[in-house]
Amino acid sequence: MSEIDRQIAALFNCEYLTESEVKDLCDKAREILIEESNVQRVDSPVTICGDLHGQFYDLLELFKVGGNCPETNYIFLGDFVDRGFYSVETLLLLLALKVRYPDRITLIRGNHESRQITQVYGFYDECMRKYGSVNVWRYCCEIFDYMSLSAIVDDRVFCVHGGLSPTLQTLDQIRMIDRKQEVPHEGSMCDLLWSDPEEIEGWGLSPRGAGFLFGGDKVAKFNHDNNLELIARAHQLVMEGYKLMFKESIATVWSAPNYCYRCGNVAAILELDENLNRNFRKFEAAPQEMRGLPSRKPVPDYFL
């Protein structure tokens, strides 16, 4: 068994990697991610997944419903970390799968893949609690900077965490962004990760304080100008797991069931077949007896 396969097996059991193993994994992931485009090309069939937010045992439920990687080709739309109890394990499992099967899993950056946000919403604290130092958080934040901003399936389905930007009319403009940085507070990169569709005309101010609200007319124009048939995005809790808007031209996919372990929502994934036919599959949170307790703090490297 190779080292990466051993690590994947350990991570599927919700076991920690050592700090040096995390550094090595992040180094390998960076070599792959640095080669990817801001609009990463993906072939169908593919399964699109929304926010996970550190709900590791619900990610295992997702794989039960959607199939394991590499048998299933996956796009994850970001927000892997924060709020849930297992952000470290969730992120590291996805990174390990990316290193092992780089052409079968695509990781898109969400607004929570950020130094500033993770210091507020839990990932930083979790790294400190589990590893006793800031290093693992630093390694992961560096990887965030290399994650792609979007993906395009068969040149027809545009996948992004948040939504559209008034400064971006074409996919080529997205390809020109310098993404290797902390998520800015404003501008096109910020908008892709923060914006939301809304039943309005044109553009509106976002209550989130970053990004914009955008109406069906803006979705129609962006899809027409870029020859798209669907925008698939995440970023917003949907009680039914998914939501279609604007004559089914944009879909919100949410993949964290019973969000924050108390919202009571179901989750969903979006399966696209080789003809881009859509199948939304819903799933519930992992049963309580499957969850286990957060495992003990790992032994620091210098004792090994």
Summary of the structure (lengths in Angstrom):
residues: 304
radius of gyration: 18.2
end to end distance: 21.8
largest distance: 60.5
contacts: 1074
relative contact order: 0.17
helix: 35%
strand: 19%
